[in-house]
Amino acid sequence: MKDKVANYALVGALMVGSFGLGVGVSPLKVKAETTSFSTFLQVYDLLKNEYVESKVKDTDLVYGAIRGMLSSLDDPYTRFMDPKAFQGMQDERSGSFGGIGIQIGIKDKQLTVIAPIEDTPAYKAGLKAGDRIIAIDGKQTKDMAEAEAVNLIRGPKGSAVKLTIKHDGAANSRVVAITRDNIVTKAVKAEPMKDAPEIGYIRLSTFMSNDGSAEFKAALKKLEKSKGLIIDLRGNPGGLLPNAIEIGSMFIKEGPIVQLVNRDGEKQYLKATGNVIVRADEPVVVLVDGGSASASEILSGALKDTHRATLIGTKTFGKGLVQTVHALSDGSGVAITTQKYLTAGGHDIHKKGVEPDIKVELPKVDIDKNGVPNPQQLKAFKDTQLERAKSVVKDMIAKVKNG
């Protein structure tokens, strides 16, 4: 099939949910299929008329049926959100919501921490990317819908939630009590490195903020005297697709930032906007890890494929599916996987991740059988990935200086 060049206006949309990629939130228009639907109606009527408990709520039956239908696809990213969860998703996009500051998703059919948001209760409680959430306030999460988990975890400031957590490598799980707070997501932190002031450091923690690309642009302006840049995408679970395109365009002059492939195999190229800000000869290193997902993989993949940056760290999460989000008539919503994305160079990274150019593991911190990290090792912990990034950028700066 011939490739279709996408109009950039197509991208005006959400990467939603815990860390999903979305292209549009719109009212849903459907055409009912009656061939098999009559069976559903028969069962529905039987339950309403014969089930031992007479006070069965219609919404419980309908929402349960929808969730069951979607779960049959075996796709954790195609999901239903009741009105509360759907509103929570929109609150997350606005950058302010009540909760503990955690990004979650279903991985290997288990509710999993994708990344805690920096300086939030979840982050301070020591939750890590890859932690399994076994229970929420004692309620087991096995087969629990992601939207239901979000509803249980979020709540008003000052209230508490107890998560049963199992760290990777821990024999036992442990219960962590976390007090909820108002979570205000600040996407970008920027400053010159204290021990290497010629290097600018930008921490991009999420793409979810509506102001994410504007904040990143302001960070570049703040660091315009820097001779090299380190962009930290570790633990960044994704967010708004336009942010990934716009931020990538600050480094890449032309060509695709990402490729979208639909169910018929047709491609759409989402191209750089031409708004380059960073000097073409300015060295750039990007830090990535297993918590870098979705939009983070779009940006890091584009910078790697165009040879505009060197990636350092460990392999990224590997989320390469695109969801379209529909607002439903009762205030609920549904996210449906409609496309997959390839990196700028056409690489399919779903369940594979983006490989760094230079692999650097962080020092191992031992945990006991209850998942508690060794305090002495934590105290002596050194960010080997960041140190390697500084070394690489310094070498690049010296090469540019020497021509």
N, C-alpha and C positions, 0 to 999 in steps of 0.2 A: 504494500500500500504506500501511496505517496505520503511523505511527511507533511504535516500541517503546521505551519508557523503560527503560534498562538499570539493573539493580541494581548498585550500586557494587562489590559483591562479585565481579562478573564480571571486574573489572579486576586481580585478584590475580595479576600475571603479569609476564613479561619483555619488554622490548624488547631483542632479543638480537643476537648476532653482532657485526660491527664497528660497526654503528650501526642495527640493525633494530628494528622495533616488534613485540613479541610479546605474545600473550595466552595464557599458560599453557604449562607444560612438563608433558606427561603421556604415559603409555604409549600406544602407537598400537594401535588395534584396526581391522583391515581385513578386507574380504571379497574373496577372490581372484576375479578375472575370468579365465576360462579360454579365452575365444574367441580372443584374439590371443596369449595367454601361451604357447601351444604352440609358436609360431614362435620365441620367445625360447629355450625349452628345446631346440629343435632345434639352434639356433646354438650354444648352450652345450655341448651334447653333441658337436657337430662339432669345436669348439675343443679340448675335453678329449681327444678321440680322434685328431685329425688335425693339430693345430697343430705346427709343426716343433720348438718348445721344449716338452718334455714336462712340465716342472715349472712349470706355470702355476698360480698360487694361486687357489683358489676365491674368496677374499675380494676379490682384485684384479678378477676378472671381474664379480662382483656389484656391488662399489662403483662400478666403471667404468660398468656398465649403468645404475645408479641416477643417476649424474651425467649421463650422456648423456640419459636420460629427462627429467630436470629441465631440462637446458639447452635442450631442444626447446621449452620454454615461453617462451624469450626473456625471462625474468624473473630478474634477478640476485639478487633477495631470496629466491626459492624455491631452497633449496640443501641439499645433503647435508653432514653433518659426520661424519667417521670418529670412533672413540672418543676419540682424542687431541684432536681439534679440539673435540668436544662437551664434554670435560672442561675444555678451555681456556676455552670460553664460560662455563662455570659458575664457573671460577676468577675470570674477569673480573668476574662479578657480585659475588663476595665482596670485590673491591677489592684483590686482591693476586695477582700472577702474574709469571713470569719472562719478560722480553722487552725491547723497546726503547721501549715507550710510544707506540704509534701506532694510530690507528683507520683502517681501510682499507675499501674497497668497490669494486665494479665500476661504472665510469662510462664510458659510450660504449664498452663492451666492453674496457676497459683497467683493470688494477689501479691504483687511485688512492688517494692519501692524502686521507682525509676531514679528519682533524685530528691533529696530534701532541698528546699529553698534556703539559701544562705541567711543566717541571722534570724531564723524563725524558731519557734518551739521545737519542731521536729529536728532541725539541724543541731540545736543545743542539747537535745536529748540523746544525740549520738546515732540517730538512724542513718543508715548508709545505703547507697545504691546497691541493689541486689538482695536486700533483706526481704525475707518472706513474711507477710502479715498473716498469721495463723488465725487470729480472732480479733474482733473489735468489741470491746466491753463484754467479753465472754461469748459473743456470737461467732460461731465458726464461719470462716470465709470460703470454705470449700464449696464450689459451684455458685458462689455469690457473684451477682452482676457487679461490674465496676461502678455503675451509677449508684447502686445501693450502698456500696462501700464508701463512696464519696459522701453520701447523705449521712452516714453514721459517723464519719470522721469529722465533718464540718459541724460548727455550732457556734453559739455566742461566746464572745470574749469572757474569760474567767471561768468557764465551765471546763470540766476535765474529761478526757477520753483515755481508756486503757487499751493499748495495743499489745497483743501477744506476738512477739517478734522472734524470728529464728535467723541468726546471722549465718552466712556461708561458712561452713567449717565447724559450726557449733553443734554439739551433740544434743543439747536441750534448747528449748525456747525459753524466753523470759518475758515477763509482763512489764511494760513501760508505761507509766502514767504521765500524760502530757497535758498541760493546761493550755487551752485554746487562747488565741489572741486575734486581733485584727491584722490580717496579713496584707501588707502593702508591698507589692512586687516592684522593686527597682531593678530594671533590666541591666544597667551598665554601671560599672565602677571603673574609674580611670585615674592613673597616677604614674609618674616616672618611677622606675625601680630605685629604691633607696640606695642600694649598693652599686647601681649602674644607671645613673640619671640620664644617660644618653639613650636608654631604652624605655619606650613607653609600654605600660602594661594596661590592658583592657580586659576586665572580667565581664563577660556577657553571660548572665545566669539564666535568661529565658528569652524567647522570641514572642512571648504571649502578649506583652504590653502593646497597646495601641501606639505608644510613643517610642517603641523600641529603636526604630531606625533613626529617629530624630535624636534620641539620647546617644546613639552610637556616633552619629555625625558630630554632635557636640563634644564627645570624648576625643575624637580625632582632632578637632579644633584645639582642644586643651593641650594635646600632645603634638602639635604641629612642629615643634622644634626638635622632636625626637629624631634620632638617626636610624632607629629600627623599632619594630613593634612585636609584642607578644600578645596574642589574642587567646584568652583562656575560655574554652568551651566545655571544660570538664564538668560533668554532672548537669549539663544543659539539656533538658528533655524536649525542646522544641517550642513551637508557638505559631505565630502568624506567618504564613507563607510570604506575603509581601515584604516583611522584614528581612527574610533570607535573601530575596531578590535584590532589594534596595541596598542592603549591606554588602552583598557580593559585588554589586555594581560600583561600590566605592573603591574597589581594588581592580576589577576586571573591566576593560574598556568595551569589549564587544564579544559576541558569541553567546551561547546558551549558559545560563546559570544552572538550569535543571531541565530534564526532559520528562514529559508526562506521557504515559502510554495507556490507551483506553482498552476496553474489552475486545475491540476488533483489531488490536495491534497498531492502531494509528498513533502517531507521535505528535506532540505539541512541544515546541521549543519555547521556553520562557527565557528571553534574552536579557542581557545586561542593558541597563537604561542609558548608558553613556555618561553617567554622572560620576566619573572617577574623581576621587579626592586624594588618595594616597599616591605619592610619587612612584613612578614605575620602577625606580632603582632602590626604593626603600625596602630593606630586608624585613620579612614578615615570617613569624613562626606561630603556628596554631597548636594549642594543647588540647588533646582529646582523650577520652577514655570510654569505658563501657556504659557510662551514664550519658554520653553525648548521643542524642537521638533525633531523628526526623529532621527538623529545620537545621539543627547543628550539623547533620550529615550532608544536607544540601550545600551549606556554606563551606564546610571543610572539604567536601568532595570537589566543589567547583574550584576552590583555591589550589587544591592538589592537582587536579586534571589540567589546569591552565598553567601549572608551574609557577603560580604567583606566590605560593607560600610553602613552607616546609612543615609537615605535620609531625608532632612529637607526642609520645604517650603510648596508649594501648588501643586496640581495635574498638571501634564505636559500637553502639547498640545493635544496629541493623534493622531499622524500621523504614521500609521503602514503599508503603502503601498510602494512597490518598483517599480521604473520606469526604464525601459531600454530606453536609448537615442540613436536615430539613426541620423546620418548625411545624409542629402539628397543631390541629385546631383547638385542643384542650390545654395548650401551654406546655405539653411535653415535646420531645424531639427525638429524632433518630439520625444516627450517623451511619452511612453506608459506604463501604469501600467501593469506589468507582474507577480508580486508576492506580497504577503503580508509577513510581518515579525512578528514573535513572539519573546518575550524576551527570555533570556537564559533558564528560567524555563518553557517556553511554553505558556506564557500569551499573549493573543491577546489584544493589547492596542489601536487599531484603534478607534478613536472617544471616547475613554475612558480615555486614559492617564495612566501614572504611578502614583500611589498614594504614597505620602511620608510616611516614617515610623513615623515621627513626623510632624504634620501639624502646621504651624506657618504662620499667615497672617501678611502682612506688615501693619503699621498704615494707617488708611484711611485718604486721603487728599481730602477735599471737593473741588468741582469745581463749578464755576458759570454756568449760563445758556449757556454761550458761550464756555465752556470747559476750562476756565482758572483756574489753581489750586490756592488754597488759599496760598498767599505768607508767612503768619505767620506759617502755618502748615508745609510748605516746609522747612522753616528755622529750625523748631524744629524737623524735621523728624529724626527718629532713625531706623536703619536697624535691626529690631527685629529678622529677620531670621539669619543674620550673628551672632548676639549676642548669640542666642540660640545655634548655631553651635559651637561657641567657648566654651560655657559652657559644651556642651556634649563632645567635644574632650578633654577638661581638665579633666573631670571625667574619661574618658577612659584611659588617660595617667596615672592618679593616680592608676587605677586598675591594669594596666600593671606593674607599678612600685612596687606595693604591692603584685604582684604575684597572 
